[in-house]
Amino acid sequence: MSGREELLFHKYDLRLVIEEQDKRLKDEIEGYDRNYLLNTSTDDLSDHLETKYRIDAVVLHKDKIHIKSSGDADIDVSSDYNRMIFERNKPFYIRGTSITFAVPFEGDKELFYCQASTFTMNSLRASVEDGELIITYNEVDPNSERIKADFEKRLSDIETHLNYVLNDITPFNNGLRAKAKGYIESRKAKILKDQGIVSALGYPIKTVSSGPTTYIAPGIRKKVIIQKPTATTAPFVPEPVLEMENYEAILKIISNMVLVMERSPHSFKDMKEEDLRQHFLVQLNGHFEGEASGETFNYQGKTDILIRHQGKNIFIAECMFWQGPESLVKKIDQLLGYTSWRDTKTAIPIFNKNKDSSAVLAKIPEIVKAHKNFKRQIEYNNETGFRFALSHNADKNREMILTISVFDVPQ
C-alpha cells in the first residue's frame, strides 16, 4: 500500500538546508579530537567529508516507470458537487478504480520537499518512498488517455522543479571539498598556534647568495562515503617539512642540469648513473651549502641523492635509467623503503636513452596508480613529469610527495 500523497517542493527552504549542511560540516571538524586531526591526512579527511556532506541530486529513471498496482477501490466523492450528496461533512464512498504509478529514482528523497530559489506555484503532489516516487489516480470512471496525459504533465513539472533544486545545490557540491579542506587547515593552524609550535612545521633551506648560477635559467630561482580515515589520538609530534618553494627549486636545479646534458651530448654520453648523480650533487651543494649527498644511509637503506637540514632528511631522490615498467616499480619500492616518516618530499629522475619518450611518459601514471601505496595524482604543470601522493609504509596518514620526471639523455 502506497503512502499518502504530500505537497512537493514546499516544506523546506533549500537555502537554509544548504546553510545547515555547511554548518554541520564545520561543526564536525571542530568536534574532532585535536591530536586525531593533526595526525590525519588533510586530503583523506577532505575526501571523506566531501562524500558525507554532498547533497545527492535526484535523478528520475523514467525508462523504468511501471504500474505498481491497480484494482478496485472505494473512492470518497463527498467533495464532488456534481453529485447529489446530502451530508458532505463525512466521506461518501462509491466503487471505482485505483491506478498507482511508480517512478524509480536515485538521490536524496528529502529534496522532493525542498523549495529552490526558483519555483512555480503549481501544487504538485506525490508519495515519496525509498527509491520510488509514487503517483496514484483514484477514478470512478477512469479514462486511460486522460490519466496518461495528466501523469506525464505532472512528471514533467516535477522534473522542472528538480532542475531548480539541482541549480541550487551544484555550487555547494562543487565547492564542498575545498571548503572542507579549508576548515580542516584552519583548525589545524589554530591548534598549532595554540600549542606554540607553528615554527616547528617548516625547515627553510638557507641558500648561498654567492653560489654558482651555472645551469640556472634567468628569473626562475626560488620561484560513495569514503571511509573516515583512522589515526592515532596520541599527542601530536611536529615533523620537519620541506617547503614547496624549496622543493620546486631542487627539482629545477636537477632539470636544468639535464638540459646541459642534452645540449652537450658528447660530454655525457659515456657517463653511468653514478657519474650523472655526481653532477647533480655539485650543483645542489653549491646552492644548499653542501648539505646534499649521494649514497647516504637513511632509514632502511641508502639513497642516490639526500639533502639534510640541521640533521634531518628533507629531500630524497632515486635516479634511474628507464628499463621498462618493472624498473620504475622497483625504484618506488626502494624509495619507500629508504624514507622514514620524516621524509615527505621525494623524486625519481628517469633518464631515457630510448627514442620514444612519449611512450615512456604515457606508462608512468598507470604504473604509479597501480602501486599499493598510491593515494592520488597531484596537478603538476610539467610536460615531462608527474606528481603523486603516496602513503608511507608505516602510516597511511603520512603522505610522501613523489615527483617523477623523464629526461632524454644521449646514447
VOPAGU-2260 file (C-alpha; in pm, 1 decimal, decimal comma):
REM VOPAGU-2260
SITE   aa  ch    i         X         Y         Z
SITE  MET   A    0       0,0       0,0       0,0
SITE  SER   A    1     146,9     336,7    -101,6
SITE  GLY   A    2     173,4     622,5     144,8
SITE  ARG   A    3     -42,3     931,6     145,1
SITE  GLU   A    4      46,1    1188,9    -120,4
SITE  GLU   A    5     209,6    1505,4       7,6
SITE  LEU   A    6     273,0    1851,6    -132,0
SITE  LEU   A    7     614,4    1859,7    -301,7
SITE  PHE   A    8     882,3    2133,0    -312,5
SITE  HIS   A    9     721,5    2333,2     -34,9
SITE  LYS   A   10     813,4    2205,2     312,5
SITE  TYR   A   11    1175,2    2329,1     348,1
SITE  ASP   A   12    1369,5    2632,0     224,7
SITE  LEU   A   13    1658,7    2483,4      26,0
SITE  ARG   A   14    1882,3    2781,5     100,2
SITE  LEU   A   15    1853,6    2711,5     472,8
SITE  VAL   A   16    1909,0    2339,7     414,1
SITE  ILE   A   17    2237,6    2414,7     235,3
SITE  GLU   A   18    2344,4    2653,8     511,4
SITE  GLU   A   19    2269,1    2387,2     772,2
SITE  GLN   A   20    2469,7    2130,3     575,7
SITE  ASP   A   21    2766,4    2365,5     574,1
SITE  LYS   A   22    2726,0    2424,4     949,5
SITE  ARG   A   23    2721,6    2050,6    1019,2
SITE  LEU   A   24    3039,9    2008,1     816,5
SITE  LYS   A   25    3217,6    2278,8    1013,6
SITE  ASP   A   26    3081,9    2153,4    1347,4
SITE  GLU   A   27    3209,8    1801,2    1277,1
SITE  ILE   A   28    3558,4    1932,5    1205,2
SITE  GLU   A   29    3550,5    2150,0    1516,1
SITE  GLY   A   30    3446,9    1846,6    1718,5
SITE  TYR   A   31    3739,4    1623,2    1620,4
SITE  ASP   A   32    3995,0    1536,2    1883,2
SITE  ARG   A   33    4290,1    1771,5    1839,1
SITE  ASN   A   34    4552,9    1500,7    1807,7
SITE  TYR   A   35    4335,1    1293,4    1576,3
SITE  LEU   A   36    4305,0    1592,3    1344,5
SITE  LEU   A   37    4677,5    1671,7    1348,8
SITE  ASN   A   38    4769,5    1307,6    1287,4
SITE  THR   A   39    4524,5    1265,9     997,8
SITE  SER   A   40    4590,0    1337,3     631,8
SITE  THR   A   41    4405,8    1655,9     534,8
SITE  ASP   A   42    4330,2    1525,5     187,4
SITE  ASP   A   43    4198,4    1189,1     306,3
SITE  LEU   A   44    3970,8    1355,9     559,4
SITE  SER   A   45    3855,3    1606,8     296,9
SITE  ASP   A   46    3763,2    1318,9      65,4
SITE  HIS   A   47    3561,8    1154,1     342,4
SITE  LEU   A   48    3376,3    1473,0     436,6
SITE  GLU   A   49    3302,3    1560,3      75,4
SITE  THR   A   50    3121,9    1233,0      20,3
SITE  LYS   A   51    2948,8    1254,9     359,0
SITE  TYR   A   52    2806,5    1605,2     316,2
SITE  ARG   A   53    2749,3    1610,1     -57,8
SITE  ILE   A   54    2382,2    1660,6    -139,1
SITE  ASP   A   55    2286,5    1389,7    -386,2
SITE  ALA   A   56    2067,5    1533,0    -662,0
SITE  VAL   A   57    1755,9    1339,1    -753,8
SITE  VAL   A   58    1762,9    1161,0   -1088,5
SITE  LEU   A   59    1437,1    1010,8   -1215,1
SITE  HIS   A   60    1465,1     682,9   -1406,9
SITE  LYS   A   61    1178,7     738,9   -1647,1
SITE  ASP   A   62    1278,9     435,8   -1850,6
SITE  LYS   A   63    1183,9     220,1   -1550,4
SITE  ILE   A   64     838,6     365,8   -1482,7
SITE  HIS   A   65     583,3      93,6   -1412,4
SITE  ILE   A   66     234,5      36,6   -1277,2
SITE  LYS   A   67     289,8     -54,0    -915,3
SITE  SER   A   68     -72,2    -158,6    -852,1
SITE  SER   A   69    -422,2    -133,8    -998,1
SITE  GLY   A   70    -763,4    -258,3    -897,5
SITE  ASP   A   71   -1093,7    -178,8    -731,4
SITE  ALA   A   72   -1107,1      95,5    -470,4
SITE  ASP   A   73   -1360,4     275,3    -255,9
SITE  ILE   A   74   -1342,6     639,3    -359,4
SITE  ASP   A   75   -1463,0     928,8    -147,2
SITE  VAL   A   76   -1671,1    1158,7    -368,9
SITE  SER   A   77   -1804,9    1385,5     -93,4
SITE  SER   A   78   -1626,5    1683,5    -247,2
SITE  ASP   A   79   -1778,6    1623,2    -592,9
SITE  TYR   A   80   -2053,1    1887,0    -612,6
SITE  ASN   A   81   -2189,5    1738,6    -933,4
SITE  ARG   A   82   -2329,9    1457,7    -718,5
SITE  MET   A   83   -2630,6    1483,6    -501,7
SITE  ILE   A   84   -2494,4    1417,4    -156,3
SITE  PHE   A   85   -2683,9    1539,0     148,8
SITE  GLU   A   86   -2411,2    1504,5     414,5
SITE  ARG   A   87   -2082,5    1634,8     277,1
SITE  ASN   A   88   -1926,6    1662,6     620,8
SITE  LYS   A   89   -1839,8    1295,8     612,1
SITE  PRO   A   90   -1696,9    1059,0     346,2
SITE  PHE   A   91   -1928,3     922,7      78,4
SITE  TYR   A   92   -1777,0     620,7     -96,1
SITE  ILE   A   93   -1859,0     463,3    -426,2
SITE  ARG   A   94   -1677,9     183,4    -607,4
SITE  GLY   A   95   -1410,0     287,7    -854,1
SITE  THR   A   96   -1058,0     207,7    -979,2
SITE  SER   A   97    -716,1     289,5    -834,3
SITE  ILE   A   98    -403,7     303,7   -1053,8
SITE  THR   A   99     -61,2     363,2    -897,8
SITE  PHE   A  100     249,1     466,1   -1096,1
SITE  ALA   A  101     599,3     410,3    -959,9
SITE  VAL   A  102     890,3     622,9   -1083,8
SITE  PRO   A  103    1227,4     486,8    -961,3
SITE  PHE   A  104    1483,9     749,0    -865,1
SITE  GLU   A  105    1829,6     793,7    -715,3
SITE  GLY   A  106    1936,8    1069,2    -480,3
SITE  ASP   A  107    1826,9    1229,1    -156,0
SITE  LYS   A  108    1449,5    1188,3    -127,6
SITE  GLU   A  109    1424,7    1489,3     106,0
SITE  LEU   A  110    1494,9    1713,6    -194,4
SITE  PHE   A  111    1138,6    1646,0    -311,5
SITE  TYR   A  112    1026,0    1860,2     -16,7
SITE  CYS   A  113    1273,3    2148,1     -64,5
SITE  GLN   A  114    1177,8    2473,5    -229,9
SITE  ALA   A  115    1455,5    2605,8    -450,4
SITE  SER   A  116    1532,1    2973,3    -513,0
SITE  THR   A  117    1334,9    2936,4    -837,0
SITE  PHE   A  118     991,4    2777,1    -816,4
SITE  THR   A  119     637,1    2789,2    -951,9
SITE  MET   A  120     307,1    2793,6    -767,9
SITE  ASN   A  121     196,7    2456,9    -908,1
SITE  SER   A  122      67,2    2230,6    -632,0
SITE  LEU   A  123     247,0    1906,8    -709,8
SITE  ARG   A  124     161,7    1602,6    -501,6
SITE  ALA   A  125     305,1    1253,8    -478,7
SITE  SER   A  126     415,9     997,8    -225,5
SITE  VAL   A  127     793,4     966,2    -181,5
SITE  GLU   A  128     917,6     624,4     -78,2
SITE  ASP   A  129    1270,6     484,6     -66,1
SITE  GLY   A  130    1383,3     487,4    -425,1
SITE  GLU   A  131    1038,8     540,5    -576,1
SITE  LEU   A  132     812,9     835,6    -646,7
SITE  ILE   A  133     451,1     717,8    -621,4
SITE  ILE   A  134     164,1     886,4    -805,8
SITE  THR   A  135    -185,4     743,4    -761,1
SITE  TYR   A  136    -507,5     803,8    -952,1
SITE  ASN   A  137    -841,9     710,6    -792,9
SITE  GLU   A  138   -1110,5     728,9   -1060,0
SITE  VAL   A  139   -1479,4     644,4   -1059,1
SITE  ASP   A  140   -1481,0     637,1   -1438,2
SITE  PRO   A  141   -1116,7     602,6   -1545,7
SITE  ASN   A  142   -1001,8     719,7   -1887,6
SITE  SER   A  143    -659,2     589,1   -1989,8
SITE  GLU   A  144    -572,8     877,7   -2223,8
SITE  ARG   A  145    -662,3    1142,1   -1968,5
SITE  ILE   A  146    -473,5     964,0   -1689,9
SITE  LYS   A  147    -164,6     920,4   -1907,2
SITE  ALA   A  148    -167,3    1284,9   -2018,1
SITE  ASP   A  149    -206,7    1408,9   -1661,7
SITE  PHE   A  150      66,7    1176,0   -1532,3
SITE  GLU   A  151     315,0    1290,1   -1797,3
SITE  LYS   A  152     231,8    1655,9   -1730,0
SITE  ARG   A  153     274,9    1610,4   -1355,1
SITE  LEU   A  154     603,7    1425,0   -1405,5
SITE  SER   A  155     732,0    1698,9   -1633,7
SITE  ASP   A  156     650,9    1963,7   -1372,4
SITE  ILE   A  157     829,6    1760,0   -1106,3
SITE  GLU   A  158    1138,3    1733,1   -1329,0
SITE  THR   A  159    1133,9    2109,5   -1376,5
SITE  HIS   A  160    1141,4    2163,3   -1001,7
SITE  LEU   A  161    1415,5    1904,8    -958,8
SITE  ASN   A  162    1624,5    2103,7   -1207,1
SITE  TYR   A  163    1564,1    2416,7    -999,6
SITE  VAL   A  164    1691,0    2224,0    -697,0
SITE  LEU   A  165    1992,8    2098,6    -893,0
SITE  ASN   A  166    2086,1    2454,5    -989,2
SITE  ASP   A  167    2098,4    2548,2    -620,7
SITE  ILE   A  168    2291,4    2250,1    -484,8
SITE  THR   A  169    2551,7    2226,6    -763,0
SITE  PRO   A  170    2763,7    2524,0    -644,0
SITE  PHE   A  171    2760,6    2383,2    -290,3
SITE  ASN   A  172    2867,0    2037,4    -407,1
SITE  ASN   A  173    3135,3    2172,6    -640,8
SITE  GLY   A  174    3295,9    2375,1    -363,3
SITE  LEU   A  175    3244,2    2121,0     -85,8
SITE  ARG   A  176    3585,6    1954,8     -86,6
SITE  ALA   A  177    3771,7    2285,4     -97,6
SITE  LYS   A  178    3555,3    2416,6     185,4
SITE  ALA   A  179    3615,6    2105,5     396,5
SITE  LYS   A  180    3988,7    2128,2     333,4
SITE  GLY   A  181    3986,1    2495,4     426,1
SITE  TYR   A  182    3804,1    2428,1     753,5
SITE  ILE   A  183    4046,6    2145,4     837,0
SITE  GLU   A  184    4356,3    2350,1     760,7
SITE  SER   A  185    4217,6    2646,7     953,1
SITE  ARG   A  186    4153,8    2439,3    1264,0
SITE  LYS   A  187    4491,7    2266,7    1238,4
SITE  ALA   A  188    4662,0    2604,5    1216,0
SITE  LYS   A  189    4472,5    2729,3    1519,8
SITE  ILE   A  190    4561,0    2419,2    1721,1
SITE  LEU   A  191    4928,0    2454,6    1631,5
SITE  LYS   A  192    4921,8    2823,2    1712,1
SITE  ASP   A  193    4762,6    2749,4    2047,0
SITE  GLN   A  194    5035,8    2498,9    2117,4
SITE  GLY   A  195    5302,0    2744,8    2013,2
SITE  ILE   A  196    5469,6    2509,6    1767,4
SITE  VAL   A  197    5397,6    2662,9    1428,1
SITE  SER   A  198    5767,8    2729,0    1374,6
SITE  ALA   A  199    5840,7    2356,5    1406,1
SITE  LEU   A  200    5648,2    2278,6    1088,5
SITE  GLY   A  201    5887,5    2440,9     842,1
SITE  TYR   A  202    6259,4    2398,3     784,6
SITE  PRO   A  203    6355,7    2657,5     523,1
SITE  ILE   A  204    6682,1    2591,9     345,2
SITE  LYS   A  205    6934,4    2872,5     361,5
SITE  THR   A  206    7052,8    2949,8      11,2
SITE  VAL   A  207    7402,6    3064,4     -77,8
SITE  SER   A  208    7396,2    3414,6    -218,3
SITE  SER   A  209    7731,7    3362,8    -390,2
SITE  GLY   A  210    7650,3    3014,9    -518,2
SITE  PRO   A  211    7708,9    2924,9    -884,1
SITE  THR   A  212    7437,3    3025,4   -1127,3
SITE  THR   A  213    7553,6    2788,5   -1399,0
SITE  TYR   A  214    7268,3    2575,0   -1529,7
SITE  ILE   A  215    7005,6    2804,1   -1366,1
SITE  ALA   A  216    6775,4    2977,1   -1612,9
SITE  PRO   A  217    6721,4    3352,1   -1552,8
SITE  GLY   A  218    6427,8    3455,1   -1337,0
SITE  ILE   A  219    6329,7    3111,8   -1206,5
SITE  ARG   A  220    6537,9    3067,6    -895,4
SITE  LYS   A  221    6325,5    3001,9    -586,7
SITE  LYS   A  222    6009,9    3064,4    -754,8
SITE  VAL   A  223    3036,0     686,8    -234,8
SITE  ILE   A  224    3100,5     792,7     151,6
SITE  ILE   A  225    3466,8     736,7     159,3
SITE  GLN   A  226    3561,7     574,7     487,0
SITE  LYS   A  227    3669,7     813,8     757,8
SITE  PRO   A  228    4049,3     797,5     799,3
SITE  THR   A  229    4177,7     619,5    1106,1
SITE  ALA   A  230    4451,5     790,2    1301,9
SITE  THR   A  231    4602,9     784,6    1644,9
SITE  THR   A  232    4492,0    1031,3    1910,4
SITE  ALA   A  233    4834,0    1012,5    2074,3
SITE  PRO   A  234    4996,8    1351,4    2135,8
SITE  PHE   A  235    5094,7    1508,7    1806,5
SITE  VAL   A  236    5467,6    1546,0    1741,8
SITE  PRO   A  237    5555,2    1813,2    1483,1
SITE  GLU   A  238    5754,9    1693,5    1183,3
SITE  PRO   A  239    6001,7    1887,0     968,9
SITE  VAL   A  240    5856,0    1973,9     631,3
SITE  LEU   A  241    6042,4    2090,9     323,4
SITE  GLU   A  242    5852,2    2389,4     190,9
SITE  MET   A  243    5721,7    2356,5    -164,0
SITE  GLU   A  244    5921,7    2657,1    -279,9
SITE  ASN   A  245    6246,8    2483,8    -189,9
SITE  TYR   A  246    6122,7    2150,5    -326,0
SITE  GLU   A  247    6049,5    2310,3    -663,2
SITE  ALA   A  248    6389,2    2481,5    -658,9
SITE  ILE   A  249    6566,8    2149,5    -604,9
SITE  LEU   A  250    6375,6    1987,2    -890,2
SITE  LYS   A  251    6451,3    2285,0   -1113,3
SITE  ILE   A  252    6824,2    2254,3   -1048,8
SITE  ILE   A  253    6810,3    1886,7   -1145,5
SITE  SER   A  254    6606,3    1968,3   -1455,2
SITE  ASN   A  255    6840,5    2246,4   -1567,6
SITE  MET   A  256    7138,0    2017,5   -1522,3
SITE  VAL   A  257    6977,3    1768,4   -1761,3
SITE  LEU   A  258    6924,6    2047,6   -2015,1
SITE  VAL   A  259    7300,9    2098,1   -2016,4
SITE  MET   A  260    7343,9    1724,8   -2078,3
SITE  GLU   A  261    7103,2    1741,9   -2371,2
SITE  ARG   A  262    7286,4    2039,3   -2520,9
SITE  SER   A  263    7633,0    1881,1   -2476,6
SITE  PRO   A  264    7564,8    1513,9   -2553,5
SITE  HIS   A  265    7924,5    1418,8   -2629,9
SITE  SER   A  266    8039,2    1519,7   -2282,1
SITE  PHE   A  267    7785,7    1297,4   -2107,6
SITE  LYS   A  268    7710,0    1005,1   -2337,7
SITE  ASP   A  269    7950,8     762,5   -2168,3
SITE  MET   A  270    7853,2     852,6   -1813,3
SITE  LYS   A  271    7688,2     597,4   -1588,8
SITE  GLU   A  272    7415,2     663,7   -1335,9
SITE  GLU   A  273    7665,0     726,1   -1057,3
SITE  ASP   A  274    7855,3     980,8   -1267,7
SITE  LEU   A  275    7539,2    1170,0   -1357,5
SITE  ARG   A  276    7442,1    1182,4    -994,0
SITE  GLN   A  277    7770,7    1346,2    -901,7
SITE  HIS   A  278    7696,9    1633,2   -1140,9
SITE  PHE   A  279    7363,7    1688,5    -968,5
SITE  LEU   A  280    7530,2    1684,9    -627,5
SITE  VAL   A  281    7782,7    1951,6    -731,8
SITE  GLN   A  282    7502,2    2187,3    -827,9
SITE  LEU   A  283    7282,1    2108,6    -527,6
SITE  ASN   A  284    7566,5    2154,3    -281,2
SITE  GLY   A  285    7652,5    2482,2    -448,8
SITE  HIS   A  286    7304,4    2613,5    -378,6
SITE  PHE   A  287    7231,3    2444,7     -46,6
SITE  GLU   A  288    7554,2    2484,9     149,1
SITE  GLY   A  289    7697,2    2139,9      93,4
SITE  GLU   A  290    7408,3    1952,5     250,9
SITE  ALA   A  291    7337,6    1728,2     -49,8
SITE  SER   A  292    7497,9    1387,3     -56,2
SITE  GLY   A  293    7492,2    1064,9    -251,1
SITE  GLU   A  294    7491,9     707,8    -123,2
SITE  THR   A  295    7395,4     841,1     218,9
SITE  PHE   A  296    7245,7     593,5     461,5
SITE  ASN   A  297    6890,7     686,0     551,1
SITE  TYR   A  298    6639,0     476,3     746,5
SITE  GLN   A  299    6630,0     127,1     585,2
SITE  GLY   A  300    6882,3     169,5     307,6
SITE  LYS   A  301    7091,3     414,3     111,7
SITE  THR   A  302    6963,9     654,7    -146,1
SITE  ASP   A  303    7101,0     831,5    -451,7
SITE  ILE   A  304    7051,9    1196,1    -353,6
SITE  LEU   A  305    6975,9    1308,8       0,3
SITE  ILE   A  306    6951,0    1662,7     133,9
SITE  ARG   A  307    6968,7    1713,3     508,4
SITE  HIS   A  308    6891,8    2022,5     711,6
SITE  GLN   A  309    7000,9    2052,9    1073,9
SITE  GLY   A  310    7046,3    1676,7    1088,1
SITE  LYS   A  311    6704,8    1596,5     938,4
SITE  ASN   A  312    6636,8    1440,3     598,4
SITE  ILE   A  313    6413,5    1666,5     392,7
SITE  PHE   A  314    6464,0    1555,2      31,1
SITE  ILE   A  315    6535,3    1213,4    -118,6
SITE  ALA   A  316    6572,7    1122,5    -484,9
SITE  GLU   A  317    6636,2     794,2    -665,3
SITE  CYS   A  318    6786,9     823,7   -1012,9
SITE  MET   A  319    6725,3     553,0   -1273,2
SITE  PHE   A  320    6768,1     465,7   -1637,8
SITE  TRP   A  321    6440,2     356,7   -1795,1
SITE  GLN   A  322    6431,5     -20,1   -1840,4
SITE  GLY   A  323    6056,6     -75,3   -1850,7
SITE  PRO   A  324    5764,7     -57,2   -1603,5
SITE  GLU   A  325    5916,9    -305,2   -1359,8
SITE  SER   A  326    6222,5     -87,1   -1313,6
SITE  LEU   A  327    6002,2     203,5   -1202,1
SITE  VAL   A  328    5803,4     -13,2    -959,9
SITE  LYS   A  329    6130,2    -133,6    -811,4
SITE  LYS   A  330    6252,7     222,7    -767,8
SITE  ILE   A  331    5929,2     330,3    -597,5
SITE  ASP   A  332    5953,8      37,8    -356,4
SITE  GLN   A  333    6317,5     120,1    -298,3
SITE  LEU   A  334    6233,5     483,5    -226,5
SITE  LEU   A  335    5955,7     387,7      14,1
SITE  GLY   A  336    6194,9     158,1     192,7
SITE  TYR   A  337    6450,4     436,7     234,1
SITE  THR   A  338    6215,3     706,1     356,0
SITE  SER   A  339    6128,3     744,8     720,0
SITE  TRP   A  340    5812,3     920,7     832,4
SITE  ARG   A  341    6002,4    1248,9     837,3
SITE  ASP   A  342    6068,4    1243,6     463,4
SITE  THR   A  343    5779,2    1396,0     274,0
SITE  LYS   A  344    5934,9    1526,8     -49,0
SITE  THR   A  345    6086,5    1279,1    -293,3
SITE  ALA   A  346    6171,1    1247,9    -661,0
SITE  ILE   A  347    6263,2     992,9    -926,0
SITE  PRO   A  348    6451,2    1144,8   -1222,3
SITE  ILE   A  349    6426,2     894,7   -1508,4
SITE  PHE   A  350    6696,3     901,4   -1773,8
SITE  ASN   A  351    6563,4     770,3   -2102,3
SITE  LYS   A  352    6804,2     655,6   -2372,1
SITE  ASN   A  353    6521,0     527,6   -2588,9
SITE  LYS   A  354    6390,7     737,5   -2872,9
SITE  ASP   A  355    6022,1     719,4   -2782,8
SITE  SER   A  356    5993,1     932,9   -2468,2
SITE  SER   A  357    5619,5     987,6   -2522,5
SITE  ALA   A  358    5559,9     614,6   -2480,2
SITE  VAL   A  359    5752,9     619,3   -2151,9
SITE  LEU   A  360    5553,0     919,5   -2029,9
SITE  ALA   A  361    5223,8     750,3   -2117,3
SITE  LYS   A  362    5306,5     450,0   -1899,6
SITE  ILE   A  363    5406,8     631,4   -1581,9
SITE  PRO   A  364    5062,3     730,6   -1442,1
SITE  GLU   A  365    4917,5     380,3   -1479,2
SITE  ILE   A  366    5227,0     226,0   -1318,2
SITE  VAL   A  367    5211,9     454,5   -1014,7
SITE  LYS   A  368    4832,9     433,4    -978,8
SITE  ALA   A  369    4857,9      54,5    -962,9
SITE  HIS   A  370    5100,5      72,6    -670,7
SITE  LYS   A  371    4957,8     -27,0    -331,7
SITE  ASN   A  372    5078,0     298,7    -172,6
SITE  PHE   A  373    4918,2     525,2    -435,0
SITE  LYS   A  374    4673,5     779,7    -293,8
SITE  ARG   A  375    4614,3    1038,4    -567,1
SITE  GLN   A  376    4770,7    1222,4    -858,5
SITE  ILE   A  377    4858,8    1585,1    -792,1
SITE  GLU   A  378    4827,0    1855,7   -1054,9
SITE  TYR   A  379    5172,0    1925,7   -1194,5
SITE  ASN   A  380    5220,8    2166,0   -1482,5
SITE  ASN   A  381    5511,7    1992,4   -1649,8
SITE  GLU   A  382    5516,9    1833,0   -1993,0
SITE  THR   A  383    5769,0    1565,4   -1899,5
SITE  GLY   A  384    5679,0    1497,9   -1539,2
SITE  PHE   A  385    5411,3    1379,2   -1297,6
SITE  ARG   A  386    5342,7    1428,9    -928,3
SITE  PHE   A  387    5171,4    1188,0    -690,0
SITE  ALA   A  388    5087,0    1145,8    -324,0
SITE  LEU   A  389    5184,9     807,6    -178,7
SITE  SER   A  390    5130,2     676,7     169,5
SITE  HIS   A  391    5423,4     573,9     385,0
SITE  ASN   A  392    5463,6     205,2     455,9
SITE  ALA   A  393    5425,6     254,9     830,2
SITE  ASP   A  394    5135,7     502,4     837,1
SITE  LYS   A  395    4896,6     578,7     553,8
SITE  ASN   A  396    4807,7     915,4     710,0
SITE  ARG   A  397    5161,3    1034,2     644,1
SITE  GLU   A  398    5195,5    1129,3     281,6
SITE  MET   A  399    5500,3    1131,7      62,3
SITE  ILE   A  400    5502,2    1360,0    -240,4
SITE  LEU   A  401    5672,1    1193,0    -534,7
SITE  THR   A  402    5769,7    1380,8    -848,9
SITE  ILE   A  403    5873,0    1170,2   -1147,6
SITE  SER   A  404    6048,6    1344,8   -1436,8
SITE  VAL   A  405    6159,3    1191,7   -1764,8
SITE  PHE   A  406    6472,9    1321,9   -1934,0
SITE  ASP   A  407    6622,7    1226,1   -2269,0
SITE  VAL   A  408    6993,3    1158,4   -2233,0
SITE  PRO   A  409    7248,4    1086,8   -2506,1
SITE  GLN   A  410    7310,9     727,8   -2603,3
